[in-house]
Amino acid sequence: MIVLGVDPGYAIVGCGVLEYQNGRFRTLDARAITTPPRIPFEKRLEMIHRDFCALLEQFRPDQMAIEELFFSQNKTTGIYVAQARGVLLLAASQYGVEPFEYNPMQVKQAVVGYGSAEKRQVIEMTARILGLAERPKPDDVADALAIAICHAHSASVSMLRRAVLTGHNRRRDGQP
């Protein structure tokens, strides 16, 4: 399964593409889509859409994991991020890629094992899980890889549960 993890933003969109097979990860790509600050916002959205579609075209992911919006103090920034997130979801839909959403606590729990982990712990553990020689940069890319790891683990558990519920886990000799 190829999973595209996305940390949405309008200045920086973190993207991480992982192959997950038999409980093992292989990093296919880790990049940031960036937009210049002094151009009209709609042009920034256009750039995000164009570059994200190119990424979808290149890797043809099976699924996309994207971080849920988290509004902090600055509501205006949150609105801009929401618009960029909408562009990312639109692009995924155009390429037939199903999106899955995770909040920061779910990602931390999946990667570090502790929902209140610090950002640096998540980044270090992400690098360790993926066998990377150094920490992914910028942090948005590390976050995207962590989101992809979270989804891969969640999807594996979901597939296992489905197999158990539908009886696909039975041995060929009829024994449980």
MDTraj code that builds the backbone (N, CA, C; nanometers):
import mdtraj as md
import numpy as np

residues = "MET ILE VAL LEU GLY VAL ASP PRO GLY TYR ALA ILE VAL GLY CYS GLY VAL LEU GLU TYR GLN ASN GLY ARG PHE ARG THR LEU ASP ALA ARG ALA ILE THR THR PRO PRO ARG ILE PRO PHE GLU LYS ARG LEU GLU MET ILE HIS ARG ASP PHE CYS ALA LEU LEU GLU GLN PHE ARG PRO ASP GLN MET ALA ILE GLU GLU LEU PHE PHE SER GLN ASN LYS THR THR GLY ILE TYR VAL ALA GLN ALA ARG GLY VAL LEU LEU LEU ALA ALA SER GLN TYR GLY VAL GLU PRO PHE GLU TYR ASN PRO MET GLN VAL LYS GLN ALA VAL VAL GLY TYR GLY SER ALA GLU LYS ARG GLN VAL ILE GLU MET THR ALA ARG ILE LEU GLY LEU ALA GLU ARG PRO LYS PRO ASP ASP VAL ALA ASP ALA LEU ALA ILE ALA ILE CYS HIS ALA HIS SER ALA SER VAL SER MET LEU ARG ARG ALA VAL LEU THR GLY HIS ASN ARG ARG ARG ASP GLY GLN PRO".split()
xyz = np.array([
    [0.0850, -0.1166, 0.0000],
    [0.0000, 0.0000, 0.0000],
    [0.0901, 0.1236, 0.0000],
    [0.0538, 0.2199, -0.0831],
    [0.1264, 0.3472, -0.0857],
    [0.0386, 0.4520, -0.0192],
    [0.0943, 0.5163, 0.0833],
    [0.0223, 0.6159, 0.1616],
    [0.0901, 0.7513, 0.1450],
    [0.0086, 0.8514, 0.1185],
    [0.0555, 0.9892, 0.1116],
    [0.0103, 1.0599, 0.2385],
    [0.1059, 1.1028, 0.3194],
    [0.0758, 1.1804, 0.4397],
    [0.0869, 1.3275, 0.4080],
    [-0.0072, 1.4070, 0.4603],
    [-0.0102, 1.5494, 0.4289],
    [-0.0298, 1.6322, 0.5553],
    [0.0590, 1.7297, 0.5735],
    [0.0445, 1.8305, 0.6780],
    [0.0037, 1.9586, 0.6058],
    [-0.1252, 1.9943, 0.6104],
    [-0.1736, 2.1056, 0.5291],
    [-0.1259, 2.2416, 0.5780],
    [-0.1098, 2.3317, 0.4855],
    [-0.0734, 2.4693, 0.5140],
    [-0.0835, 2.5482, 0.3856],
    [-0.0617, 2.6781, 0.3916],
    [-0.0637, 2.7575, 0.2683],
    [0.0737, 2.8151, 0.2372],
    [0.1601, 2.8274, 0.3356],
    [0.2980, 2.8674, 0.3099],
    [0.3823, 2.7431, 0.2825],
    [0.3576, 2.6388, 0.3626],
    [0.4284, 2.5113, 0.3487],
    [0.3279, 2.3982, 0.3637],
    [0.3263, 2.3080, 0.2667],
    [0.2484, 2.1843, 0.2759],
    [0.3502, 2.0720, 0.2879],
    [0.3467, 2.0023, 0.3984],
    [0.4360, 1.8886, 0.4158],
    [0.3774, 1.7659, 0.3484],
    [0.4604, 1.6925, 0.2740],
    [0.4149, 1.5727, 0.2030],
    [0.5147, 1.4596, 0.2269],
    [0.4621, 1.3434, 0.2574],
    [0.5456, 1.2253, 0.2757],
    [0.4795, 1.1056, 0.2105],
    [0.5515, 1.0360, 0.1243],
    [0.4976, 0.9198, 0.0546],
    [0.5707, 0.7963, 0.1055],
    [0.4919, 0.7029, 0.1592],
    [0.5482, 0.5802, 0.2147],
    [0.4871, 0.4582, 0.1491],
    [0.5690, 0.3569, 0.1304],
    [0.5170, 0.2262, 0.0938],
    [0.5145, 0.1443, 0.2221],
    [0.4024, 0.0812, 0.2497],
    [0.3875, 0.0001, 0.3705],
    [0.3463, -0.1395, 0.3281],
    [0.4340, -0.2352, 0.3571],
    [0.4086, -0.3720, 0.3157],
    [0.4647, -0.4671, 0.4201],
    [0.3825, -0.5608, 0.4627],
    [0.4234, -0.6617, 0.5620],
    [0.4845, -0.5994, 0.6869],
    [0.4253, -0.4896, 0.7322],
    [0.4723, -0.4252, 0.8549],
    [0.5995, -0.3438, 0.8396],
    [0.6438, -0.3240, 0.7167],
    [0.7676, -0.2483, 0.6917],
    [0.7388, -0.1243, 0.6078],
    [0.8154, -0.0199, 0.6378],
    [0.8025, 0.1067, 0.5657],
    [0.9193, 0.1263, 0.4704],
    [0.8892, 0.1892, 0.3582],
    [0.9928, 0.2365, 0.2674],
    [0.9525, 0.3781, 0.2280],
    [1.0427, 0.4741, 0.2517],
    [1.0146, 0.6133, 0.2183],
    [1.0374, 0.6334, 0.0692],
    [0.9313, 0.6738, 0.0003],
    [0.9409, 0.6984, -0.1435],
    [0.9698, 0.8447, -0.1738],
    [0.9176, 0.9339, -0.0886],
    [0.9384, 1.0763, -0.1120],
    [0.9041, 1.1535, 0.0148],
    [0.9725, 1.2619, 0.0359],
    [0.9443, 1.3536, 0.1469],
    [0.9794, 1.4935, 0.0971],
    [0.8768, 1.5786, 0.0885],
    [0.9012, 1.7124, 0.0331],
    [0.8034, 1.8131, 0.0903],
    [0.8382, 1.9385, 0.0688],
    [0.7504, 2.0484, 0.1077],
    [0.7082, 2.1220, -0.0189],
    [0.5802, 2.1487, -0.0272],
    [0.5288, 2.2379, -0.1311],
    [0.5244, 2.3759, -0.0670],
    [0.5964, 2.4703, -0.1238],
    [0.6027, 2.6039, -0.0642],
    [0.5460, 2.7076, -0.1605],
    [0.4941, 2.8144, -0.1008],
    [0.4426, 2.9258, -0.1809],
    [0.5032, 3.0554, -0.1284],
    [0.5334, 3.1483, -0.2184],
    [0.5908, 3.2754, -0.1747],
    [0.4862, 3.3625, -0.1035],
    [0.5274, 3.4350, -0.0009],
    [0.4320, 3.5118, 0.0796],
    [0.3731, 3.6351, 0.0127],
    [0.4368, 3.6905, -0.0848],
    [0.3919, 3.8199, -0.1374],
    [0.3137, 3.8106, -0.2679],
    [0.2509, 3.6978, -0.2917],
    [0.1660, 3.6876, -0.4098],
    [0.0212, 3.6729, -0.3629],
    [-0.0756, 3.7010, -0.4492],
    [-0.2158, 3.6886, -0.4075],
    [-0.2471, 3.5469, -0.3583],
    [-0.3331, 3.5406, -0.2580],
    [-0.3637, 3.4131, -0.1939],
    [-0.4167, 3.3103, -0.2941],
    [-0.5014, 3.3528, -0.3855],
    [-0.5568, 3.2582, -0.4824],
    [-0.4479, 3.1986, -0.5712],
    [-0.3411, 3.2732, -0.5959],
    [-0.2276, 3.2200, -0.6728],
    [-0.1517, 3.1158, -0.5904],
    [-0.1447, 3.1394, -0.4601],
    [-0.0809, 3.0407, -0.3719],
    [-0.1596, 2.9094, -0.3760],
    [-0.2931, 2.9205, -0.3694],
    [-0.3772, 2.8008, -0.3766],
    [-0.3594, 2.7296, -0.5098],
    [-0.3474, 2.8058, -0.6160],
    [-0.3253, 2.7475, -0.7484],
    [-0.1924, 2.6719, -0.7531],
    [-0.0886, 2.7300, -0.6943],
    [0.0426, 2.6640, -0.6905],
    [0.0351, 2.5342, -0.6101],
    [-0.0326, 2.5389, -0.4959],
    [-0.0477, 2.4189, -0.4123],
    [-0.1179, 2.3103, -0.4922],
    [-0.2274, 2.3465, -0.5585],
    [-0.3029, 2.2484, -0.6361],
    [-0.2171, 2.1874, -0.7468],
    [-0.1477, 2.2698, -0.8199],
    [-0.0641, 2.2225, -0.9317],
    [0.0458, 2.1274, -0.8818],
    [0.1177, 2.1692, -0.7778],
    [0.2286, 2.0875, -0.7279],
    [0.1794, 1.9593, -0.6611],
    [0.0646, 1.9682, -0.5935],
    [0.0101, 1.8500, -0.5275],
    [-0.0414, 1.7501, -0.6314],
    [-0.1045, 1.7994, -0.7361],
    [-0.1495, 1.7105, -0.8441],
    [-0.0303, 1.6409, -0.9098],
    [0.0795, 1.7114, -0.9254],
    [0.2006, 1.6505, -0.9822],
    [0.2503, 1.5372, -0.8915],
    [0.2448, 1.5572, -0.7617],
    [0.2848, 1.4535, -0.6660],
    [0.1912, 1.3329, -0.6756],
    [0.0612, 1.3584, -0.6826],
    [-0.0362, 1.2501, -0.6968],
    [-0.0141, 1.1736, -0.8269],
    [0.0150, 1.2446, -0.9314],
    [0.0407, 1.1834, -1.0620],
    [0.1658, 1.0960, -1.0572],
    [0.2691, 1.1449, -0.9916],
    [0.3965, 1.0729, -0.9858],
    [0.3872, 0.9437, -0.9053],
    [0.3201, 0.9472, -0.7884],
    [0.3236, 0.8323, -0.6980],
    [0.1951, 0.7496, -0.6960],
    [0.0847, 0.8042, -0.7442],
    [-0.0425, 0.7317, -0.7478],
    [-0.0703, 0.6586, -0.6154],
    [-0.0791, 0.7330, -0.5046],
    [-0.0994, 0.6674, -0.3754],
    [-0.2346, 0.5966, -0.3678],
    [-0.2386, 0.4916, -0.2870],
    [-0.3634, 0.4192, -0.2636],
    [-0.4551, 0.4987, -0.1715],
    [-0.3944, 0.5624, -0.0723],
    [-0.4715, 0.6390, 0.0256],
    [-0.3922, 0.7610, 0.0690],
    [-0.4676, 0.8598, 0.1201],
    [-0.4049, 0.9822, 0.1698],
    [-0.4464, 1.0014, 0.3150],
    [-0.3511, 1.0358, 0.3987],
    [-0.3777, 1.0692, 0.5383],
    [-0.3455, 1.2168, 0.5566],
    [-0.4404, 1.2904, 0.6105],
    [-0.4234, 1.4350, 0.6259],
    [-0.4577, 1.4744, 0.7680],
    [-0.3838, 1.5717, 0.8185],
    [-0.4088, 1.6168, 0.9549],
    [-0.5373, 1.6988, 0.9605],
    [-0.6177, 1.6720, 1.0633],
    [-0.7370, 1.7526, 1.0872],
    [-0.6937, 1.8932, 1.1240],
    [-0.7810, 1.9872, 1.0989],
    [-0.7496, 2.1253, 1.1348],
    [-0.7472, 2.1424, 1.2845],
    [-0.6502, 2.2187, 1.3272],
    [-0.6363, 2.2512, 1.4689],
    [-0.6284, 2.4022, 1.4786],
    [-0.7327, 2.4640, 1.5331],
    [-0.7352, 2.6093, 1.5468],
    [-0.6719, 2.6496, 1.6780],
    [-0.5718, 2.7346, 1.6688],
    [-0.5094, 2.7865, 1.7899],
    [-0.5613, 2.9280, 1.8113],
    [-0.4780, 3.0165, 1.8511],
    [-0.5174, 3.1535, 1.8805],
    [-0.5584, 3.2317, 1.7564],
    [-0.4900, 3.2109, 1.6449],
    [-0.5101, 3.2937, 1.5262],
    [-0.6135, 3.2313, 1.4325],
    [-0.7359, 3.2782, 1.4396],
    [-0.8448, 3.2245, 1.3576],
    [-0.8241, 3.2550, 1.2091],
    [-0.7659, 3.3707, 1.1766],
    [-0.7429, 3.4067, 1.0367],
    [-0.6494, 3.3063, 0.9708],
    [-0.5425, 3.2704, 1.0382],
    [-0.4500, 3.1697, 0.9851],
    [-0.5236, 3.0382, 0.9647],
    [-0.6078, 3.0017, 1.0603],
    [-0.6854, 2.8785, 1.0490],
    [-0.7747, 2.8770, 0.9267],
    [-0.8327, 2.9904, 0.8949],
    [-0.9185, 3.0000, 0.7762],
    [-0.8364, 2.9804, 0.6497],
    [-0.7186, 3.0402, 0.6437],
    [-0.6311, 3.0225, 0.5262],
    [-0.5867, 2.8764, 0.5131],
    [-0.5507, 2.8152, 0.6247],
    [-0.5098, 2.6742, 0.6215],
    [-0.6271, 2.5875, 0.5761],
    [-0.7479, 2.6207, 0.6224],
    [-0.8667, 2.5450, 0.5822],
    [-0.8888, 2.5526, 0.4311],
    [-0.8648, 2.6693, 0.3742],
    [-0.8805, 2.6839, 0.2290],
    [-0.7764, 2.6004, 0.1545],
    [-0.6534, 2.6023, 0.2018],
    [-0.5483, 2.5210, 0.1389],
    [-0.5809, 2.3726, 0.1542],
    [-0.6318, 2.3355, 0.2697],
    [-0.6705, 2.1968, 0.2956],
    [-0.7803, 2.1535, 0.1978],
    [-0.8732, 2.2436, 0.1708],
    [-0.9786, 2.2146, 0.0743],
    [-0.9233, 2.1875, -0.0648],
    [-0.8226, 2.2622, -0.1037],
    [-0.7577, 2.2418, -0.2332],
    [-0.6909, 2.1042, -0.2369],
    [-0.6285, 2.0648, -0.1276],
    [-0.5625, 1.9338, -0.1203],
    [-0.6651, 1.8205, -0.1289],
    [-0.7776, 1.8367, -0.0587],
    [-0.8829, 1.7351, -0.0632],
    [-0.9449, 1.7268, -0.2028],
    [-0.9616, 1.8411, -0.2678],
    [-1.0131, 1.8444, -0.4043],
    [-0.9193, 1.7671, -0.4972],
    [-0.7911, 1.7940, -0.4889],
    [-0.6939, 1.7254, -0.5742],
    [-0.6983, 1.5744, -0.5503],
    [-0.7048, 1.5337, -0.4244],
    [-0.7123, 1.3905, -0.3936],
    [-0.8363, 1.3296, -0.4581],
    [-0.9481, 1.3991, -0.4478],
    [-1.0723, 1.3501, -0.5079],
    [-1.0591, 1.3398, -0.6594],
    [-0.9949, 1.4372, -0.7205],
    [-0.9755, 1.4353, -0.8660],
    [-0.8926, 1.3159, -0.9109],
    [-0.8042, 1.2672, -0.8238],
    [-0.7199, 1.1525, -0.8559],
    [-0.7737, 1.0220, -0.7978],
    [-0.8923, 1.0270, -0.7396],
    [-0.9547, 0.9057, -0.6863],
    [-0.8868, 0.8502, -0.5632],
    [-0.8220, 0.9371, -0.4863],
    [-0.7508, 0.8939, -0.3663],
    [-0.8378, 0.9257, -0.2444],
    [-0.8697, 0.8217, -0.1686],
    [-0.9547, 0.8398, -0.0512],
    [-0.8754, 0.9037, 0.0631],
    [-0.9284, 1.0131, 0.1188],
    [-0.8589, 1.0775, 0.2319],
    [-0.9048, 1.0222, 0.3673],
    [-0.8120, 1.0150, 0.4596],
    [-0.8399, 0.9763, 0.5978],
    [-0.7831, 1.0866, 0.6863],
    [-0.8554, 1.1223, 0.7906],
    [-0.8157, 1.2348, 0.8752],
    [-0.7740, 1.1875, 1.0138],
    [-0.6696, 1.2523, 1.0649],
    [-0.6183, 1.2204, 1.1989],
    [-0.5882, 1.3499, 1.2720],
    [-0.6182, 1.3504, 1.4011],
    [-0.5836, 1.4684, 1.4796],
    [-0.4433, 1.4507, 1.5365],
    [-0.3812, 1.5592, 1.5818],
    [-0.2433, 1.5504, 1.6306],
    [-0.2233, 1.4468, 1.7419],
    [-0.3215, 1.4329, 1.8304],
    [-0.3073, 1.3353, 1.9397],
    [-0.3035, 1.1922, 1.8856],
    [-0.3842, 1.1620, 1.7847],
    [-0.3825, 1.0287, 1.7239],
    [-0.2479, 0.9995, 1.6594],
    [-0.1906, 1.0990, 1.5933],
    [-0.0612, 1.0814, 1.5275],
    [0.0474, 1.0563, 1.6318],
    [0.0483, 1.1374, 1.7365],
    [0.1475, 1.1198, 1.8432],
    [0.1349, 0.9820, 1.9069],
    [0.0124, 0.9390, 1.9311],
    [-0.0109, 0.8076, 1.9921],
    [0.0427, 0.6961, 1.9024],
    [0.0163, 0.7069, 1.7724],
    [0.0581, 0.6032, 1.6789],
    [0.2091, 0.5973, 1.6607],
    [0.2738, 0.7131, 1.6634],
    [0.4174, 0.7182, 1.6341],
    [0.5020, 0.7022, 1.7603],
    [0.4631, 0.7704, 1.8676],
    [0.5442, 0.7695, 1.9897],
    [0.4862, 0.6761, 2.0954],
    [0.3554, 0.6526, 2.0879],
    [0.2906, 0.5701, 2.1894],
    [0.2355, 0.6519, 2.3041],
    [0.2378, 0.7843, 2.2880],
    [0.1952, 0.8751, 2.3940],
    [0.1315, 0.9962, 2.3278],
    [0.0015, 1.0176, 2.3513],
    [-0.0733, 1.1223, 2.2846],
    [-0.0333, 1.2644, 2.3174],
    [0.0432, 1.2829, 2.4253],
    [0.0884, 1.4174, 2.4622],
    [0.2370, 1.4366, 2.4357],
    [0.2923, 1.3565, 2.3463],
    [0.4356, 1.3648, 2.3160],
    [0.4706, 1.5020, 2.2602],
    [0.5948, 1.5408, 2.2798],
    [0.6444, 1.6680, 2.2257],
    [0.6787, 1.6505, 2.0778],
    [0.6773, 1.7616, 2.0072],
    [0.7045, 1.7609, 1.8628],
    [0.8389, 1.6952, 1.8308],
    [0.9428, 1.7270, 1.9061],
    [1.0747, 1.6705, 1.8773],
    [1.0751, 1.5186, 1.8952],
    [0.9952, 1.4677, 1.9913],
    [0.9855, 1.3227, 2.0110],
    [0.9218, 1.2569, 1.8882],
    [0.8191, 1.3206, 1.8343],
    [0.7514, 1.2677, 1.7163],
    [0.8482, 1.2668, 1.5977],
    [0.9224, 1.3735, 1.5812],
    [1.0169, 1.3828, 1.4689],
    [1.1266, 1.2779, 1.4825],
    [1.1813, 1.2629, 1.6013],
    [1.2878, 1.1637, 1.6228],
    [1.2365, 1.0215, 1.6012],
    [1.1174, 0.9933, 1.6508],
    [1.0623, 0.8586, 1.6358],
    [1.0265, 0.8305, 1.4898],
    [0.9768, 0.9320, 1.4194],
    [0.9463, 0.9170, 1.2767],
    [1.0730, 0.8782, 1.2004],
    [1.1826, 0.9486, 1.2263],
    [1.3103, 0.9171, 1.1605],
    [1.3551, 0.7753, 1.1947],
    [1.3371, 0.7363, 1.3196],
    [1.3787, 0.6021, 1.3635],
    [1.2939, 0.4940, 1.2963],
    [1.1616, 0.5116, 1.2955],
    [1.0724, 0.4130, 1.2344],
    [1.1038, 0.3950, 1.0865],
    [1.1347, 0.5048, 1.0194],
    [1.1609, 0.4990, 0.8748],
    [1.3065, 0.4685, 0.8407],
    [1.3910, 0.4602, 0.9429],
    [1.5322, 0.4305, 0.9185],
    [1.6052, 0.5425, 0.8467],
    [1.5656, 0.6666, 0.8739],
    [1.6286, 0.7815, 0.8090],
    [1.7565, 0.8201, 0.8814],
    [1.8573, 0.8577, 0.8078],
    [1.9860, 0.8955, 0.8659],
    [1.9760, 1.0247, 0.9469],
    [1.8864, 1.1148, 0.9056],
    [1.8689, 1.2400, 0.9793],
    [1.7214, 1.2757, 0.9863],
    [1.6907, 1.3706, 1.0723],
    [1.5529, 1.4140, 1.0907],
    [1.5011, 1.4820, 0.9642],
    [1.3792, 1.4486, 0.9240],
    [1.3229, 1.5154, 0.8061],
    [1.3025, 1.6637, 0.8315],
    [1.3289, 1.7447, 0.7296],
    [1.3133, 1.8900, 0.7409],
    [1.2403, 1.9414, 0.6192],
    [1.1623, 2.0453, 0.6327],
    [1.1245, 2.1127, 0.7563],
    [1.0299, 2.0266, 0.8401],
    [0.9916, 2.0775, 0.9555],
    [0.9042, 2.0029, 1.0465],
    [0.7744, 1.9596, 0.9802],
    [0.7256, 2.0376, 0.8853],
    [0.6014, 2.0038, 0.8147],
    [0.6158, 1.8710, 0.7396],
    [0.7325, 1.8445, 0.6853],
    [0.7577, 1.7190, 0.6147],
    [0.7634, 1.6047, 0.7158],
    [0.8295, 1.6269, 0.8286],
    [0.8331, 1.5253, 0.9340],
    [0.6914, 1.4945, 0.9820],
    [0.6098, 1.5974, 0.9972],
    [0.4705, 1.5775, 1.0394],
    [0.3940, 1.4954, 0.9357],
    [0.4153, 1.5231, 0.8083],
    [0.3470, 1.4480, 0.7021],
    [0.3863, 1.3009, 0.7046],
    [0.5133, 1.2729, 0.7260],
    [0.5586, 1.1338, 0.7355],
    [0.4969, 1.0654, 0.8570],
    [0.4878, 1.1378, 0.9686],
    [0.4264, 1.0825, 1.0897],
    [0.2785, 1.0521, 1.0660],
    [0.2096, 1.1388, 0.9939],
    [0.0678, 1.1168, 0.9618],
    [0.0533, 0.9918, 0.8746],
    [0.1438, 0.9728, 0.7800],
    [0.1404, 0.8540, 0.6948],
    [0.1653, 0.7272, 0.7771],
    [0.2588, 0.7329, 0.8703],
    [0.2852, 0.6188, 0.9591],
    [0.1598, 0.5868, 1.0403],
    [0.0980, 0.6901, 1.0954],
    [-0.0249, 0.6735, 1.1732],
    [-0.1306, 0.6017, 1.0905],
    [-0.1492, 0.6465, 0.9679],
    [-0.2518, 0.5846, 0.8842],
    [-0.2171, 0.4404, 0.8485],
    [-0.0929, 0.4154, 0.8147],
    [-0.0534, 0.2789, 0.7784],
    [-0.0821, 0.1828, 0.8924],
    [-0.0497, 0.2243, 1.0143],
    [-0.0782, 0.1391, 1.1302],
    [-0.2284, 0.1235, 1.1494],
    [-0.3034, 0.2318, 1.1358],
    [-0.4492, 0.2277, 1.1530],
    [-0.5144, 0.1427, 1.0449],
    [-0.4688, 0.1579, 0.9215],
    [-0.5252, 0.0810, 0.8108],
    [-0.4973, -0.0674, 0.8296],
    [-0.3787, -0.1022, 0.8791],
    [-0.3444, -0.2430, 0.9026],
    [-0.4357, -0.3033, 1.0072],
    [-0.4596, -0.2298, 1.1141],
    [-0.5483, -0.2771, 1.2207],
    [-0.6898, -0.2926, 1.1668],
    [-0.7348, -0.1960, 1.0871],
    [-0.8700, -0.2024, 1.0289],
    [-0.8846, -0.3236, 0.9376],
    [-0.7836, -0.3503, 0.8547],
    [-0.7899, -0.4652, 0.7642],
    [-0.7917, -0.5956, 0.8436],
    [-0.7146, -0.6016, 0.9514],
    [-0.7119, -0.7210, 1.0350],
    [-0.8482, -0.7428, 1.1003],
    [-0.9062, -0.6357, 1.1532],
    [-1.0396, -0.6464, 1.2144],
    [-1.1425, -0.6947, 1.1126],
    [-1.1380, -0.6370, 0.9921],
    [-1.2309, -0.6773, 0.8866],
    [-1.2146, -0.8254, 0.8539],
    [-1.0901, -0.8714, 0.8472],
    [-1.0643, -1.0124, 0.8173],
    [-1.1220, -1.1019, 0.9264],
    [-1.1058, -1.0616, 1.0506],
    [-1.1589, -1.1401, 1.1626],
    [-1.3115, -1.1419, 1.1570],
    [-1.3735, -1.0266, 1.1326],
    [-1.5197, -1.0173, 1.1295],
    [-1.5814, -1.0931, 1.0126],
    [-1.5110, -1.1013, 0.9009],
    [-1.5663, -1.1688, 0.7839],
    [-1.5198, -1.3138, 0.7720],
    [-1.4366, -1.3577, 0.8659],
    [-1.3922, -1.4963, 0.8643],
    [-1.2768, -1.5247, 0.7708],
    [-1.2118, -1.4201, 0.7172],
    [-1.0995, -1.4407, 0.6255],
    [-0.9713, -1.4799, 0.6974],
    [-0.9789, -1.4910, 0.8285],
    [-0.8592, -1.5295, 0.9010],
    [-0.8554, -1.6799, 0.9274],
    [-0.9539, -1.7541, 0.8802],
    [-0.9578, -1.8989, 0.9056],
    [-0.8530, -1.9709, 0.8206],
    [-0.7992, -2.0759, 0.8797],
    [-0.7046, -2.1592, 0.8063],
    [-0.7789, -2.2389, 0.7004],
    [-0.7077, -2.2853, 0.6014],
    [-0.7690, -2.3610, 0.4911],
    [-0.8269, -2.4947, 0.5386],
    [-0.7753, -2.5485, 0.6485],
    [-0.8264, -2.6792, 0.6960],
    [-0.9523, -2.6637, 0.7811],
    [-1.0070, -2.5418, 0.7878],
    [-1.1313, -2.5190, 0.8602],
    [-1.1135, -2.4888, 1.0071],
    [-0.9921, -2.4965, 1.0568],
    [-0.9661, -2.4684, 1.1968],
    [-0.9533, -2.3171, 1.2189],
    [-0.9966, -2.2677, 1.3364],
    [-0.9834, -2.1221, 1.3637],
    [-0.8398, -2.0792, 1.3792],
])
top = md.Topology()
chain = top.add_chain()
for i, resn in enumerate(residues, 1):
    res = top.add_residue(resn, chain, resSeq=i)
    for name in ("N", "CA", "C"):
        top.add_atom(name, md.element.get_by_symbol(name[0]), res)
traj = md.Trajectory(xyz[None], top)
